[in-house]
Amino acid sequence: MKIEWSSELRVNLYKALLQTWGKPDSINFDQNGKPYSVTKKDFISKLDDIGYALGLGTDKGGALSNQISWAFRTPRSYAHAGHWNNHFKNEQAAIDAGYFDDYLINEPCVKEEDVELYSFAWFVFFIKTLFGIK
């Protein structure tokens, strides 16, 4: 059975996550929305249970995990509209469910400009190492 993602389903998903693990600002979560204290296997297993409770059938943990990651990852500026659409729909559902607080949204740890700077610094380090320059 294919999941038909609606706003209501997304909100219910984030409400279930809130009941299961609490708010993301109270526990450390990775960039995909998985609590660090939970193994990937246990995370998917619990999402399977949540999916079943939401009426999605069995073995939907992977699909739910993918959907959750859209809320936690801010697409790059050059990402196509589908990425941004999924991100905003999941982010809004998480806010509506009380899972995210408005003020915590869209503040990536590393901004694109920083990635470019870090990449340049790594390249300089690489060249210096390659040629033995100190």
C-alpha positions in Angstrom: 0.0 0.0 0.0 1.4 3.4 -1.1 1.3 6.1 1.5 -0.8 9.2 0.5 0.8 12.0 2.4 -1.6 14.6 3.6 -1.1 17.5 6.0 -3.2 15.6 8.6 -1.1 12.5 8.3 2.1 14.4 8.7 0.8 16.2 11.7 -0.3 12.9 13.3 3.2 11.5 12.5 4.9 14.3 14.4 2.4 14.0 17.3 3.3 10.4 17.6 7.1 11.2 17.5 6.5 13.8 20.2 4.8 11.2 22.4 7.5 8.7 21.7 10.7 10.6 22.1 9.8 14.1 23.1 10.8 17.4 21.4 14.0 17.6 19.4 15.3 20.4 21.5 15.1 18.2 24.6 17.0 15.2 23.2 19.9 15.1 20.7 18.7 14.1 17.2 20.8 13.5 14.1 20.3 15.3 10.8 17.7 12.7 9.8 15.5 13.1 13.0 16.7 9.9 14.7 17.6 10.3 18.4 21.3 9.5 19.0 20.3 7.3 21.9 18.3 4.9 19.6 19.9 2.5 17.1 18.8 2.7 13.5 17.1 -0.7 13.8 15.2 0.3 16.9 14.2 3.6 15.3 12.8 1.9 12.2 11.1 -0.7 14.3 9.4 2.0 16.4 8.4 3.8 13.2 6.9 0.6 11.9 4.7 0.5 15.1 3.8 4.2 14.6 2.9 3.6 10.9 0.7 0.7 11.9 -1.0 2.8 14.6 -1.6 5.5 12.0 -3.4 3.0 9.7 -0.6 2.8 7.1 -0.1 -1.0 7.3 3.0 -2.9 8.2 6.7 -2.2 7.4 6.4 1.5 6.8 9.2 2.6 9.1 11.6 3.3 6.3 9.1 5.5 4.5 8.3 7.4 7.7 12.0 7.8 8.4 12.5 9.4 5.0 9.6 11.7 5.6 10.9 12.8 8.9 14.3 13.6 7.5 12.7 16.2 5.2 11.8 18.2 8.3 15.3 18.0 9.8 17.3 18.8 6.6 17.3 22.2 5.0 17.8 21.8 1.2 20.6 23.6 -0.4 19.7 26.9 -2.2 20.1 25.2 -5.6 17.8 22.2 -4.7 14.8 21.6 -7.0 11.3 22.7 -5.9 10.3 19.2 -4.9 13.0 19.1 -2.1 11.8 22.5 -0.8 8.2 21.5 -1.0 8.7 18.3 1.0 10.9 20.3 3.5 8.3 23.0 4.1 5.3 20.6 4.3 7.1 18.5 7.0 8.4 21.5 8.8 5.0 23.1 9.0 3.4 19.8 10.1 6.0 19.5 12.9 5.2 23.0 14.0 1.5 22.4 13.9 2.0 19.2 16.0 4.0 21.0 18.6 7.1 18.9 17.7 9.1 21.9 16.5 9.2 25.4 18.0 9.0 28.2 15.4 12.2 29.8 16.7 14.3 26.6 16.2 13.4 26.2 12.5 15.9 26.8 9.6 19.0 27.5 11.6 21.4 25.1 10.1 24.6 24.3 12.1 26.8 24.9 9.0 25.7 27.5 6.5 26.5 27.1 2.7 29.0 29.9 2.8 30.9 28.1 5.6 31.0 24.9 3.6 32.7 26.8 0.8 35.2 28.4 3.2 35.9 25.0 4.8 36.3 23.4 1.4 38.8 26.0 0.4 40.7 25.6 3.7 40.8 21.9 3.2 42.1 22.3 -0.4 44.9 24.6 0.8 45.8 22.1 3.5 45.8 19.3 0.9 48.1 21.2 -1.4 50.4 22.1 1.4 50.5 18.5 2.5 51.0 17.2 -1.0 54.0 19.4 -1.6 55.4 19.3 1.9 54.9 23.0 2.5 54.8 24.1 6.1 
